[in-house]
Amino acid sequence: MSVRILMIDGDVIDRLAIRRAIEQSELAAEIDEVTTADEALAQVAAKPYDCLLLDHDLHGTSGIELTKRLRSNGNVAPVVFVTDQQNEELLQAAVDAGVTDFFPKRDLSPRRLALRIRFAIRIGRAEAESARSLAVATRAARARDDVLAVVSHDLRGPLHAISLACEALRDEVSGDAARYLGAIERASARAERLIRDLLEASAIESGALTLNRGTVDAVAIIKQAAADHELLAKESGGLIVAHVPDEATLVSADRDRVLQVLGNLIGNALKHARGAPIDISLRRNGKDAIIAVRDKGPGITDAELPHVFDRYWSGRTRKGGAGLGLSIAKGIVDAHGGKINVASKQGEGAEFSFSLPLARVEARSR
């Protein structure tokens, strides 16, 4: 099968030598020649090519500039830079511009040139396939997010109406009816949480998660999270114990997002604590504050540990949810530039910890 090659070189002697080398090789090729950048742009716009052989120095335009213009116009054909230059800065600039490969003029021979052309074409086809796959995946992700946004919006209307109706009926019913009404309210709230989690997970995956960062006190955040979950802990027969220093620990973070992370971790711990206390601790480690949530539940198996932050994981951490809580927590911590970890031995509970950067004033005072 013949390959289509466009040779872009202002030197007639070089063009003749390159054409002769290709014709003497085993490469079946159709070769077109142009001498200027404008001619090259017009030619590639009119006809597809499998490979472009480009001299580094065209009259009035550098090969690097022409490559940039080709790439900006959406041309993905592999470009082989034919040059006598060995300047590393020039070669790096060529790579940055989108050049696929280099061929030194002094090494010109039919076999070597044919090998480099075949190699460049193979790379170009692989890159084009990768680009097509990425484009397909991007379109699919965008379509999924669009559907999710529409469905979430449409579902929230009926759920809000259900909540309002339950609130209006609260004083009108008693006995079994009140119990059934409570079940409806809990189901409605759970559906709202699932919708919120799906939207949060989608925003994290697409890089659209927003942070409103400021200098906040990690001690105060932990105390707030413990108080928010105190009633739930009592209902399960347990309690939440916060081990925090007396003085403030200032971090650079989005307060509401950190509360969300702690809420997910505490909620996960409550599912498995079996009435045992849940400990929340805070310590400093270099330029970071480390917040940990520990439960004394059954622990996590070695097989499950690598997957606890995976989306929709259906192992130990999923009980009655979409399996998104820990994944969302990881996404929020990652967005802060921190790290989240889990340590556990089966039968000995689990500890989830995450880091947040200390505020600059805090870091300077240490």
Residue pairs with C-beta under 8 A, 6 or more apart in sequence:
1 28
2 28
2 29
2 30
3 27
3 28
3 29
3 30
3 50
3 51
3 117
3 121
4 29
4 30
4 32
4 47
4 48
4 49
4 50
4 51
5 22
5 29
5 30
5 31
5 32
5 49
5 50
5 51
5 52
5 53
5 117
6 31
6 32
6 33
6 34
6 40
6 43
6 44
6 49
6 51
6 52
6 53
6 77
7 15
7 18
7 19
7 31
7 32
7 33
7 34
7 53
8 34
8 35
8 37
8 39
8 40
8 52
8 53
8 54
8 55
8 58
8 63
8 66
9 15
9 18
9 33
9 35
9 53
9 54
9 55
9 58
9 82
10 35
10 36
10 55
10 57
10 58
10 59
11 55
14 55
14 82
14 105
15 33
17 108
18 53
18 82
18 108
18 113
19 31
19 33
21 108
21 109
21 110
21 113
22 29
22 31
22 110
22 113
22 114
22 117
23 29
24 110
25 110
25 111
25 113
25 114
26 114
27 114
27 117
27 118
29 117
32 43
32 47
32 49
34 40
34 43
35 58
35 59
36 58
36 59
36 60
36 61
37 58
37 60
37 61
37 65
37 66
37 69
40 52
40 54
40 66
40 70
41 66
41 69
41 70
41 73
44 52
44 70
44 75
44 77
45 73
48 77
49 77
50 77
50 78
50 121
50 124
51 77
51 78
51 79
51 80
51 117
51 120
51 121
51 124
52 70
52 77
52 78
52 79
52 80
53 80
53 82
53 103
53 117
54 63
54 66
54 67
54 79
54 80
54 81
54 82
54 99
55 63
55 82
55 83
56 62
56 63
56 64
56 81
56 82
56 83
56 85
56 90
56 94
57 63
57 83
58 66
63 81
63 83
63 94
63 99
64 90
64 93
64 94
64 97
64 99
65 97
67 79
67 94
67 97
67 98
67 99
68 97
68 98
70 77
70 79
70 98
71 97
71 98
76 124
76 127
76 128
76 131
77 124
78 100
78 101
78 120
78 121
78 123
78 124
79 98
79 99
79 100
79 101
79 120
80 99
80 100
80 101
80 102
80 103
80 116
80 117
80 120
81 91
81 94
81 99
81 101
81 102
81 103
82 103
82 105
83 90
83 102
83 103
83 104
83 105
84 104
84 105
84 106
85 91
86 104
91 102
94 102
100 120
100 123
100 124
101 116
101 119
101 120
101 123
103 112
103 113
103 116
141 205
141 206
144 202
145 202
145 206
148 198
148 199
148 202
149 199
152 195
152 198
152 199
155 191
155 195
156 192
156 195
159 188
159 191
159 192
159 195
162 184
162 188
163 185
163 188
163 189
166 181
166 184
166 185
166 188
169 181
170 178
170 181
173 181
190 320
193 321
194 321
194 322
197 321
197 322
197 324
197 325
197 328
198 322
198 324
200 209
200 324
200 328
200 331
201 311
201 324
201 327
201 328
201 331
203 209
203 210
204 327
204 328
204 331
204 332
204 335
205 331
209 331
209 332
209 335
211 253
211 254
211 257
211 335
211 336
212 254
212 256
212 257
213 252
213 253
213 254
213 336
214 252
214 253
214 254
214 255
215 250
215 251
215 252
215 359
215 361
216 250
216 251
216 253
216 255
216 258
217 248
217 249
217 250
217 251
218 244
218 249
218 250
218 251
218 253
218 258
218 282
218 289
218 291
218 356
219 244
219 245
219 247
219 248
219 249
219 282
220 248
221 255
221 258
221 259
221 262
222 242
222 244
222 262
222 280
222 282
222 291
223 242
223 244
224 259
225 259
225 262
225 263
225 266
225 280
226 240
226 241
226 242
226 266
226 280
228 259
228 263
229 240
229 263
229 266
229 267
229 270
230 239
230 240
232 267
232 270
233 239
233 240
233 270
233 278
236 270
236 273
236 275
237 275
238 270
238 273
238 274
238 275
238 276
238 277
238 278
239 277
239 278
240 266
240 277
240 278
240 280
241 277
241 278
241 279
241 280
242 279
242 280
242 281
243 279
243 280
243 281
243 282
244 280
244 281
244 282
245 282
249 282
249 284
249 289
249 358
249 362
250 358
250 359
250 361
250 362
251 258
251 289
251 356
251 357
251 358
251 359
251 362
252 336
252 356
252 357
252 358
252 359
252 360
253 336
253 356
253 357
254 332
254 336
257 332
257 335
257 336
258 332
258 336
258 356
260 328
260 329
260 332
261 329
261 332
261 333
261 340
261 354
262 280
262 291
262 293
264 325
264 326
264 328
264 329
265 293
265 326
265 329
265 352
265 354
266 278
266 280
266 293
267 325
268 317
268 325
268 326
268 352
269 278
269 293
269 294
269 295
269 297
269 350
269 352
270 278
270 295
271 297
271 319
272 295
272 297
272 298
272 316
272 350
273 295
273 296
273 297
274 296
274 297
274 298
276 295
276 296
276 297
276 349
277 296
278 293
278 294
278 295
279 292
279 293
279 294
280 291
280 292
280 293
280 294
281 291
281 292
281 294
282 289
282 290
282 291
282 292
283 289
283 290
283 292
284 290
284 358
284 366
285 355
287 357
287 358
287 363
288 338
288 355
288 356
288 357
288 358
289 355
289 356
289 357
289 358
290 353
290 354
290 355
291 353
291 354
291 355
291 356
292 351
292 352
292 353
293 351
293 352
293 353
294 349
294 350
294 351
294 352
295 349
295 350
295 351
296 348
296 349
297 349
297 350
298 316
298 346
298 347
298 349
299 344
299 345
299 346
299 347
299 348
299 349
299 350
300 308
300 315
300 316
300 317
300 342
300 344
300 346
300 350
301 316
301 346
302 346
304 313
304 315
304 316
304 317
305 342
305 344
307 313
307 315
308 315
308 316
308 317
308 326
308 342
309 326
309 327
309 329
309 330
309 340
309 342
310 323
310 327
311 323
311 324
311 327
312 322
312 323
312 324
313 323
313 326
313 327
314 323
317 323
317 325
317 326
326 352
329 340
329 352
329 354
330 340
333 339
333 340
333 354
333 355
333 356
334 340
336 356
336 357
337 357
338 354
338 355
338 356
338 357
339 354
339 355
340 352
340 353
340 354
340 355
341 352
341 353
341 354
342 350
342 351
342 352
342 353
343 350
343 351
343 353
344 350
344 351
357 363
358 366
